[in-house]
Amino acid sequence: MIELKRLSPSDGIEIYDLLQSIPREENGLQNKVNGMTYEEYKQWLIGKQVESEQEGIVDGWKVPSTTYWLYVDGVPVGFGNVRTYLTEALKKVGGNIGYGIASPFRGKGYGKELLKLLLTKAKEAGIERALLTIRKDNIASQAVAYSNGGVLTETADERVYFWIDTN
Ligand SMILES: CC(C)(COP(=O)(O)OP(=O)(O)OC[C@H]1O[C@@H](n2cnc3c(N)ncnc32)[C@H](O)[C@@H]1OP(=O)(O)O)[C@@H](O)C(=O)NCCC(=O)NCCS
């Protein structure tokens, strides 16, 4: 069974271990928990939950985002973030949705499933068209976007831009 679970302050060691296995940064995807102690992670969970419930734009980069864990048969294998609001900065780098699968679980179709489920969350949050900003050399992520109905609308020096209709 494949399902998303929303980040919660009650998340425990299995999510902590997942996030230690995912780099702090990969292809623009940030994972600040990598390198944190367990206590720091528990504080981070609280902050993330508060942030996801904030309304409106906080500043140029920091807008409310909601994090979800992807579980496959009860095992967490990846995560994604949904941002409801886009600033001019986030229209260039970041977009509405970011995602990652831990490396032992890649190449099994989970990235495609993860984005599909995140798009349903984006739709529930009122996003009609979701923007994905993907590095030009990130072929796997572009394949994930295409397989979910992504339309490549722009190519810049470092990134390509996909829009996905959430309906
Ligand atoms: C991008 C990412 C989420 C893909 O996850 P995944 O579980 O391996 O993806 P899937 O198994 O669903 O594969 C999706 C497609 O990518 C292709 N693919 C997977 N790994 C690939 C690779 N290393 N090179 C080229 N294509 C690859 C698959 O063949 C599949 O293509 P298909 O639709 O033609 O069958 C994962 O590689 C990842 O977490 N990368 C690091 C973080 C990141 O780049 N996030 C995206 C930021 S925009």
The ligand as a MOL file (V3000), in Angstrom:
LIG
                    3D

  0  0  0     0  0            999 V3000
M  V30 BEGIN CTAB
M  V30 COUNTS 48 50 0 0 0
M  V30 BEGIN ATOM
M  V30 1 C 13.7300 12.4550 -8.6580 0
M  V30 2 C 13.4090 11.2740 -7.7530 0
M  V30 3 C 12.3370 11.6850 -6.7410 0
M  V30 4 C 12.8610 10.1360 -8.6150 0
M  V30 5 O 12.4620 9.0930 -7.7470 0
M  V30 6 P 12.3250 7.5830 -8.2340 0
M  V30 7 O 11.5400 6.8530 -7.2110 0
M  V30 8 O 13.6420 7.0290 -8.5890 0
M  V30 9 O 11.4640 7.7740 -9.5590 0
M  V30 10 P 10.6550 6.6550 -10.3480 0
M  V30 11 O 11.1540 5.2850 -9.9750 0
M  V30 12 O 9.2110 6.9380 -10.1800 0
M  V30 13 O 11.1110 6.9240 -11.8260 0
M  V30 14 C 10.5940 7.9960 -12.5550 0
M  V30 15 C 11.2100 8.0230 -13.9140 0
M  V30 16 O 12.5720 8.4530 -13.8190 0
M  V30 17 C 13.4140 7.5290 -14.4630 0
M  V30 18 N 14.6540 7.5100 -13.7180 0
M  V30 19 C 14.8130 7.1290 -12.4290 0
M  V30 20 N 16.1100 7.3010 -12.0900 0
M  V30 21 C 16.7440 7.7860 -13.1690 0
M  V30 22 C 18.0690 8.1870 -13.4280 0
M  V30 23 N 19.0150 8.1090 -12.4750 0
M  V30 24 N 18.3770 8.6620 -14.6470 0
M  V30 25 C 17.4380 8.7660 -15.5950 0
M  V30 26 N 16.1360 8.4150 -15.4100 0
M  V30 27 C 15.8080 7.9230 -14.2120 0
M  V30 28 C 12.6600 6.2210 -14.4030 0
M  V30 29 O 13.0900 5.3420 -15.4220 0
M  V30 30 C 11.2630 6.6760 -14.6310 0
M  V30 31 O 11.0860 6.9740 -16.0120 0
M  V30 32 P 9.8670 6.4410 -16.8690 0
M  V30 33 O 8.6900 7.3080 -16.4880 0
M  V30 34 O 10.2870 6.6650 -18.2520 0
M  V30 35 O 9.6720 5.0220 -16.4690 0
M  V30 36 C 14.6680 10.7510 -7.0040 0
M  V30 37 O 15.6600 10.4730 -7.9600 0
M  V30 38 C 15.2160 11.7310 -5.9880 0
M  V30 39 O 14.7790 11.7530 -4.8460 0
M  V30 40 N 16.2080 12.5260 -6.3810 0
M  V30 41 C 16.8590 13.4860 -5.4670 0
M  V30 42 C 15.9480 14.6570 -5.1170 0
M  V30 43 C 15.4020 15.3330 -6.3480 0
M  V30 44 O 16.0630 15.4260 -7.3720 0
M  V30 45 N 14.1640 15.8040 -6.2210 0
M  V30 46 C 13.5080 16.5500 -7.2520 0
M  V30 47 C 13.8560 18.0040 -7.1080 0
M  V30 48 S 13.0170 18.9230 -8.3850 0
M  V30 END ATOM
M  V30 BEGIN BOND
M  V30 1 1 1 2
M  V30 2 1 2 3
M  V30 3 1 2 4
M  V30 4 1 2 36
M  V30 5 1 4 5
M  V30 6 1 5 6
M  V30 7 2 6 7
M  V30 8 1 6 8
M  V30 9 1 6 9
M  V30 10 1 9 10
M  V30 11 2 10 11
M  V30 12 1 10 12
M  V30 13 1 10 13
M  V30 14 1 13 14
M  V30 15 1 14 15
M  V30 16 1 15 16
M  V30 17 1 15 30
M  V30 18 1 16 17
M  V30 19 1 17 18
M  V30 20 1 17 28
M  V30 21 1 18 19
M  V30 22 1 18 27
M  V30 23 2 19 20
M  V30 24 1 20 21
M  V30 25 1 21 22
M  V30 26 2 21 27
M  V30 27 1 22 23
M  V30 28 2 22 24
M  V30 29 1 24 25
M  V30 30 2 25 26
M  V30 31 1 26 27
M  V30 32 1 28 29
M  V30 33 1 28 30
M  V30 34 1 30 31
M  V30 35 1 31 32
M  V30 36 2 32 33
M  V30 37 1 32 34
M  V30 38 1 32 35
M  V30 39 1 36 37
M  V30 40 1 36 38
M  V30 41 2 38 39
M  V30 42 1 38 40
M  V30 43 1 40 41
M  V30 44 1 41 42
M  V30 45 1 42 43
M  V30 46 2 43 44
M  V30 47 1 43 45
M  V30 48 1 45 46
M  V30 49 1 46 47
M  V30 50 1 47 48
M  V30 END BOND
M  V30 END CTAB
M  END
